[in-house]
């Protein structure tokens, strides 16, 4: 779970950095949209980690497969729901949201490079 918390922290930090950048360039609405992009990236990923990491020592393949599918379906549902909410809340500022979302997804690669 420590890796999941590290990735979550990196994503939220990236979100704050992007929000500060967009806030300086385009104002408070862009900053709020950018930080919401970090939330859209971080919450579903952490949901998946909560489903998978505590169960990784389970020997039963069926339980592991079920945990994977439940985690993945929940992650997909959260991502769709959060993007829908983002479109409703930040329709005019969707570019900062999307840029921050992609930057926060890059944190997975950063975590992979730092742990290997």
ABEGO torsion letter per residue (X at the ends): XAAAAAAAAAAAAAAAAAAAAAAAAAEAAAAAAAAAAAAAAAAAAAAAAAAAAAAAABABAAAAAAAAAAAAAAAAAAAAAAAAAAAAAAAAAAAAAAAAAAAAAAAAAAAAAAAX
